[in-house]
Amino acid sequence: MAKNTYLMWNDSIAATATAPTTPVSGDPVLVGQIPGVALTEKDSNNLSTIALNGAFLLSVKGENNSGNTAVAAGDILYYEAGQTPPINKDNVAGVRFGYALAPVTSGSTTTIPVKIGY
């Protein structure tokens, strides 16, 4: 199970993650447009157990579609496939993921609690 749980989830599914396609426990993931955090690695059926709510300690980058920008507690965060880390404030290329529960300075990458969902 994910060791980066910050606030316990109470809703999860067994599904095939579309981004990343090979998640490990604790990774932020998407199932289509549904945000979550992988609780398990994928099994022989290509399914992972994915938390659909709760808050997890995730790596977040202080940037958006225009460049570097600070993240404030309460800001909406997005999952941008192909970026490392994939969580930032890019609402153009990203899929809505959740809310920042702590700040990240402009251009920095910081591990903060992120509330999944919206």
N, C-alpha and C positions, 0 to 999 in steps of 0.2 A: 504494500500500500504506500501511497505517496507520503513521504516524510516531511513535506513542506506545507502541510495543512496548517492554516492559521485560525480559521473558524470552521467547524465541522460542517460538512455538506449533509443533506438529507434527501437528495435526489440524484440518482445515477442510472446509467443505461449501459448495456453491452452493445457496442457499435464499432463499425470500422471508421477509424479516423481518416479524414481526407487531407488534413494538414497537421502535423507531418504524417506521412503514411506509415511510419514505423516508430510510434511514440514509445517512450520509456516512462515509467512511473514518475509523476511529478511534472511532466511536460504540459504546457498549455497546448490545447488541440482544438480543431474544428471538426465537426461532423456536418459537412455542407456549410450552412450558415449558423449552426448551433455551437456556441462556445462551451468549453469545458476544460478539465484537467484530467489527464490519464492517471488512473489509480493503479493500473496494471499494464504490463506490456501486452502486445497482441498475442493471442493464442493461436492454435493450429487452424482455427476457423477465421483468422484475421480480425478477431474481435478483441477490443480492450474494454475494461470497465472504466467509464468516464463519469466524473462528478460534474453535474450540471449547475451546481450552486455552491455556496460556501465561499471562503476566502483562503487563498494560498499565497505563499511567499514566492513571487515570480520576478524574474529579471525584466526590467522595463527600461526602455531608452527614451530620453528626453528629446524627442523629435516629432515632427509631423510632416505633411506633404511639402511644406515650404522650407524645411530645414530644422535646425536645432531650436527647441523651445522647451521651457520648463513644464513639468507636470505638477499640478497641485492636488492635494487630497480632495477627492470628489470629482476629479476630471474623468470624462469618459475615455476609455482606452480601446484600442483596436488591435486585431491580430493581422499582421502583414506577412503573409507567406513569403519565404525566401529571404527574410531579414533575420539577423542575429543580434539581439533577441527579437522574436517576432512581435512583441507587445510594445506599442508606442501610441502616439496620438494622431496617426495618419488616417483621417476619415475618408480619404479619396481612394487609396489603394488597399485599405484594411477593412476587415469585417468587425463590426461592433463586438467587443469581448466582455467588458465589465467596467469597474470603477477603481481608480487609484485610492488607496486608503492612507497614503503617505506621499510626500513630495519626492521629485527627482529633479535635479538641476539641469538646465539646458545643455544638451549634448552629452550628458553623462548616462551611464548605464548603472542602475542600482537595483538591488533586490528589495522589493517592498511587498506588503500585503495587497492583494488585488481581489476584490469581490467579483465573482463570476456572474454574468448575466446582467439583465437590465429590465 
